[in-house]
Amino acid sequence: MKNSISILVIFILFQSCKDKPIKDSDILSVTNPKYETYNYTGFTKEEIYGFHQHIYEGGDWTVYGDTERYFYLNFSEIGNHSRILRSDTPIILEETPRDDIKNFITTSDLKKGGGLSLNDYVQQVEVNGLIIIHKGKIVFEGYPRMFPTDLHITMVITQVFVSTSIAILEDRGLIDIRKPIDYYFGGLKNSGWEGVPVIDILNMSSGIDRVPLENYEVSFNPIKDLATAKSSKPSGAEHQWSNADAMVLTLLVEKISGLTFRDFVQQEIWNKIGAEHSALLGINANGTSISYVDGLSTTLRDLARFGLAFTPSGRKGVKPIISDEHLFKIQNVNKSLNVSRDSSKENKYSSYQWSAVYDDGDFYKGAHGGQGLYISPAKDLVIAYFGTSNVNRERNQLSIISRQLSKSGLFDLE
């Protein structure tokens, strides 16, 4: 009898559940990403084996085209690296794609692809991925030559992670950028670095000649090696490209924080931007971070999350990563450090390791092969992209297109 009652109760409960209207909360919400993949399928087995044979036989990865793109997308198979762990609380980016951005027509004076819509440009020119975020939301995203979850090498974009790390320590009163670098490293006294203020190093105007990277990469006393560098001009007088500037700033982050650069970035930047994926950071034979050349490998979205930290949408909250003071110092440029090199006739300045800071406060960092991060705090805009030069050494011109997009009126705030 008891068994019969139990069966009856179970049947009634089953029926009540069966007839109960299903609420939205009862269903796992799965939405399809709104980004474009353009039917990208990745590398074939033959291409993968061919690349590894090329490297095994002593070939250089800097041969451009798909061989170099494989290196960009698979750094973990080739170079020594450490991992920067993803955030415990990843920030989910809302997707609100806009056709007016997808159909934005590029100018006809580009070296290649001029006059194409943005959507057609990324498919036909040397672009691996492009993402545009406005007011904290993704308004365009496409992956013509990579997968969205690929970790793509960022090259010297990593240098602005270095300058951001310096700024974080600066905000805490632990670094005074007006002091000379030999104040922090006594081993740099009586060298070309002596008397060079940290701010001039941040602005890529140290006046130091290029330092042979080969020595630094195997040295267990990099400051001793850096002390052999000569000064070719007064600091702060002229912009000059130098990986040595990023080298010494990385060592400064490590000395003042007591952490490796990897650990500092993970703790103070990567975790706080809500990175969705872990990143890779190249390391030298001596174990130090390669922050000045190969640098970080990240997903495109996570690079954009870093860019968001400089915008109003990413600076909400009590203690944003990027302080008002740091943002002001980036934009308050040394007018002697004009880096204009194109036909735009716009003034561009070097500041805090950024490649170009414009008069309207937008700033940008570019890297070898076609990587870039463009930020417009005034328009709450981030544009991030990856690329690889083709075998003719032609690369995308998304640095120019990013500037055009920022000035197009499409992102003006009400």
Number of C-alpha atoms within 10 A of each C-alpha: 5 7 8 8 10 11 11 12 12 11 12 12 12 12 11 11 11 10 9 9 8 10 7 8 7 7 8 7 7 6 6 5 9 15 18 16 17 13 9 12 11 13 13 9 8 8 14 14 11 13 18 17 12 14 14 10 9 9 12 12 17 13 15 20 19 17 22 20 23 22 21 24 20 16 20 18 11 12 14 16 22 18 16 23 19 19 19 11 12 16 14 11 13 13 16 14 17 11 11 13 17 17 14 20 19 21 14 11 9 15 10 16 21 17 15 18 17 23 20 16 23 24 18 14 21 25 26 25 26 26 21 23 27 22 18 19 18 23 21 24 25 24 23 23 25 25 19 19 13 15 23 29 30 30 24 25 27 25 30 22 22 27 24 20 25 26 26 20 16 15 16 9 9 13 18 19 16 11 14 20 25 19 16 15 18 12 17 22 15 12 17 21 27 18 18 23 21 27 21 26 28 27 27 28 28 30 25 25 17 16 19 13 15 9 13 21 17 14 16 14 11 17 17 15 17 24 20 14 18 15 17 12 14 15 21 21 15 20 21 18 17 18 19 22 25 25 24 22 22 24 19 21 23 19 14 13 16 11 13 17 24 24 18 18 21 21 15 14 21 27 19 21 25 18 28 23 19 18 24 22 27 25 20 17 12 13 16 25 25 25 27 25 20 22 22 32 28 24 25 26 24 25 27 25 25 22 23 26 22 23 23 17 16 20 17 11 8 6 8 15 22 20 16 12 11 20 16 11 15 22 19 14 20 18 14 13 21 19 18 15 10 8 6 9 8 13 16 21 25 31 29 26 27 22 24 23 25 19 14 11 17 20 23 26 22 22 20 17 25 22 28 26 27 26 27 24 23 15 20 21 27 30 28 29 29 29 29 26 22 19 14 9 11 17 22 27 21 30 19 14 18 22 19 15 20 20 12 11 10 13 18 13 10 4
